[in-house]
């Protein structure tokens, strides 16, 4: 890791070489940019008012869960809400001519629009020839759904002759398999150092701590859902105070539920 990114923060090394904080973290220390990830228009509008949020991402899955039925209408509605910050929209065709046609259309929706292209189609065929062609035409791209260091290197090579673009590694999905994503993300950071126009995204975080993990390894961006972003006020919170609040929460919920127990003394 580039030591300059960690400054003078109190830390101790992990076996992976990542620094683990021993003092309360501060949002003002962060160099990683936070992008809000979701498809709820009201939530996007709320996050657009938050100066901590530097960009936005979405995908067909979160859009479907949010009940979006008109892809383009939704996109055109939220683009001005977040401008000039970047927002990513993903192609949803499974054939490469269809992906290309959709990519070119999506790119016309606004100067802050980033076109997401999956690393393969659903049969495992590489999309990188298409990515290379679109990159050379200066479309702003976000190559997504990467999970391996090899995919990162290949995507970076395909984007090498293009303009500013993103590479999204789904660190949370790596963690879901029982593997530590930190070494993969650290290697991804190293792989992109030769490409200053490319930015690495830590995608699919599972907890707020992942923001600080992404910052520690040198990721440029982390995409975070609204439910995780809602925990931002907890950053740096006094742990003894938080412990007391937790005890009070348990007690109050038991009281509201009306729980009672007959003990051996007969008391309730």
C-alpha positions in Angstrom: 0.0 0.0 0.0 1.1 3.5 -0.7 2.1 4.8 2.7 1.2 8.4 1.8 -2.5 7.4 1.6 -2.5 6.4 5.3 -0.7 9.6 6.5 -0.1 9.5 10.2 -3.2 7.5 11.2 -2.5 5.2 14.2 -2.6 1.7 12.8 -1.1 -1.7 13.0 -0.4 -4.0 10.1 -2.5 -7.0 9.2 -1.0 -10.2 7.7 -2.3 -8.9 4.4 -0.3 -5.7 4.8 -3.4 -3.6 5.2 -3.4 -1.1 8.1 -6.0 -1.8 10.8 -7.1 1.3 12.7 -6.6 1.4 16.5 -8.1 4.8 16.9 -11.7 6.0 16.1 -11.9 6.6 12.3 -12.9 9.9 10.8 -14.8 10.5 7.6 -12.7 13.6 7.1 -9.6 11.3 6.8 -11.1 9.4 3.8 -9.6 9.7 0.3 -11.8 7.0 -1.2 -14.9 8.5 -2.9 -18.3 7.2 -1.8 -20.8 6.5 -4.6 -24.4 5.8 -3.6 -25.7 2.5 -5.1 -29.4 2.1 -5.6 -32.5 2.7 -7.7 -34.9 4.5 -5.4 -35.5 7.9 -6.8 -36.3 9.5 -3.5 -33.2 7.9 -1.9 -31.1 9.2 -4.8 -32.4 12.7 -4.4 -31.6 12.5 -0.7 -28.1 11.3 -1.3 -27.6 14.0 -4.0 -28.0 16.5 -1.2 -25.2 14.9 0.8 -21.7 16.4 0.0 -20.1 13.1 1.0 -21.6 11.4 -2.0 -19.4 11.9 -5.0 -21.3 9.7 -7.6 -24.0 7.2 -8.1 -24.4 3.7 -9.5 -27.3 1.3 -10.3 -27.9 -1.9 -12.2 -30.8 -3.9 -13.6 -31.1 -6.0 -10.4 -31.5 -3.1 -8.0 -33.8 -1.3 -10.5 -36.0 -4.4 -10.7 -36.2 -4.6 -6.9 -37.1 -1.0 -6.8 -40.0 -1.6 -9.1 -38.6 0.3 -12.1 -40.4 -0.8 -15.3 -39.2 1.9 -17.7 -35.4 1.9 -17.7 -34.9 5.0 -19.8 -37.5 7.1 -18.2 -36.1 6.3 -14.7 -32.6 7.1 -15.9 -33.5 10.4 -17.5 -35.4 11.4 -14.4 -32.5 10.9 -12.0 -29.6 12.1 -14.2 -30.4 15.8 -13.6 -30.9 15.1 -9.9 -27.2 14.0 -9.5 -25.5 16.1 -12.2 -22.6 16.9 -12.6 -21.6 13.9 -10.5 -21.2 10.6 -12.4 -23.9 8.0 -12.5 -23.6 4.5 -14.1 -26.3 2.7 -16.0 -25.7 -0.9 -17.2 -26.5 -2.5 -20.6 -28.9 -5.4 -20.2 -28.6 -7.2 -23.6 -26.8 -10.5 -23.7 -25.5 -10.4 -27.2 -22.6 -8.1 -28.0 -24.3 -6.3 -30.9 -27.2 -5.5 -28.5 -24.8 -4.5 -25.8 -23.0 -2.1 -28.2 -26.3 -0.6 -29.4 -27.4 0.0 -25.8 -24.1 1.4 -24.7 -24.1 4.0 -27.5 -27.7 5.0 -26.6 -27.0 5.2 -22.9 -23.9 7.3 -23.5 -26.1 10.0 -25.1 -28.3 10.5 -22.0 -25.9 13.0 -20.4 -22.2 14.0 -20.0 -22.2 12.6 -16.5 -23.4 9.2 -17.6 -21.1 6.2 -17.3 -22.0 3.0 -19.3 -21.6 -0.2 -17.4 -20.6 -3.3 -19.4 -20.3 -6.7 -17.7 -17.0 -8.5 -18.0 -18.7 -11.4 -19.9 -22.1 -12.3 -21.3 -24.2 -14.9 -19.6 -22.3 -17.7 -21.4 -18.9 -16.6 -20.2 -17.8 -15.0 -23.5 -15.5 -12.0 -22.9 -17.0 -8.6 -23.6 -13.5 -7.0 -23.7 -13.3 -6.7 -27.5 -16.4 -4.6 -27.3 -15.0 -2.7 -24.3 -11.8 -2.0 -26.2 -13.8 -0.7 -29.2 -16.0 1.6 -27.1 -13.1 2.8 -25.1 -11.2 3.9 -28.2 -14.3 5.9 -29.2 -14.0 7.7 -25.8 -17.2 6.4 -24.2 -17.0 6.6 -20.4 -17.2 3.0 -19.3 -17.6 1.0 -16.1 -16.5 -2.6 -16.6 -18.4 -4.5 -14.0 -18.9 -7.8 -12.2 -15.1 -8.5 -11.9 -13.9 -10.9 -9.1 -10.4 -12.0 -10.1 -7.0 -10.2 -10.5 -6.8 -11.6 -14.0 -10.1 -9.9 -14.9 -8.8 -6.6 -13.6 -5.6 -6.8 -15.7 -7.5 -7.8 -18.8 -10.1 -5.0 -18.3 -7.4 -2.4 -17.8 -5.7 -3.5 -21.0 -9.0 -3.2 -22.9 -9.5 0.3 -21.5 -5.9 1.4 -22.0 -6.5 3.5 -25.1 -9.7 5.1 -23.9 -10.7 8.0 -21.7 -11.6 8.1 -18.0 -13.3 4.9 -17.0 -14.0 2.6 -14.0 -13.2 -1.0 -13.1 -15.6 -2.5 -10.6 -14.4 -5.4 -8.5 -17.2 -7.0 -6.4 -15.3 -7.3 -3.1 -18.4 -8.2 -1.2 -19.1 -11.2 -3.4 -15.5 -12.3 -2.9 -16.1 -12.2 0.8 -19.4 -14.1 0.4 -17.3 -17.1 -0.8 -15.2 -17.1 2.4 -12.2 -15.5 0.7 -10.6 -12.3 2.0 -11.1 -9.6 -0.6 -8.3 -7.4 0.7 -5.4 -9.1 -1.1 -7.5 -9.1 -4.4 -8.3 -5.4 -4.0 -4.7 -4.6 -3.1 -3.5 -6.4 -6.3 -6.1 -4.6 -8.3 -4.8 -1.2 -7.1 -1.3 -2.2 -8.2 -2.6 -3.3 -11.6 -4.2 0.0 -12.3 -1.3 2.2 -11.3 0.0 2.1 -14.9 -3.4 3.5 -16.0 -3.9 6.9 -14.4 -7.2 7.4 -16.3 -8.8 4.4 -14.7 -10.4 4.3 -11.3 -10.9 1.2 -9.2 -14.3 0.7 -7.6 -14.8 -1.5 -4.5 -18.3 -2.8 -5.3 -20.9 -4.7 -3.2 -19.6 -3.8 0.3 -21.3 -5.7 3.1 -20.7 -3.3 6.0 -19.7 0.3 6.7 -16.2 -0.9 7.7 -15.6 -1.8 4.1 -15.4 2.0 3.3 -12.3 2.2 5.5 -10.9 -1.1 4.0 -11.3 0.4 0.5 -9.6 3.6 1.6 -6.7 1.7 3.2 -5.9 -0.3 0.1 -6.0 2.8 -2.1 -9.3 2.2 -4.0 -10.5 5.3 -5.7 -14.2 4.6 -5.2 -16.6 2.5 -3.1 -20.2 2.0 -4.0 -22.5 1.9 -1.0 -26.2 1.1 -0.6 -28.5 3.5 1.3 -28.9 1.0 4.2 -25.1 1.0 4.8 -24.9 4.8 4.2 -27.5 5.3 7.0 -24.8 4.1 9.4 -22.4 6.9 8.6 -23.4 8.9 11.7 -22.0 6.0 13.8 -18.4 6.5 12.5 -16.1 7.3 15.4 -18.9 6.9 18.0 -17.7 6.3 21.6 -18.0 2.5 22.1 -18.9 2.7 25.8 -21.7 5.1 24.9 -22.8 2.7 22.1 -22.8 -0.2 24.5 -25.1 1.6 26.9 -27.4 2.5 24.0 -27.5 -1.1 23.0 -28.4 -2.3 26.5 -31.2 0.4 26.7 -32.5 -0.8 23.3 -32.8 -4.4 24.4 -34.5 -3.4 27.6 -37.0 -1.0 25.9 -37.9 -3.6 23.2 -38.5 -6.2 25.9 -40.7 -3.7 27.8 -42.7 -2.8 24.7 -43.2 -6.4 23.9 -44.7 -7.0 27.3 -42.5 -9.9 28.1 -43.0 -11.5 31.5 -41.5 -14.5 33.2 -42.6 -16.4 36.3 -39.5 -17.0 38.5 -39.0 -19.5 41.3 -39.8 -16.8 43.8 -43.1 -16.2 42.1 -42.2 -12.7 41.1 -42.9 -11.4 37.6 
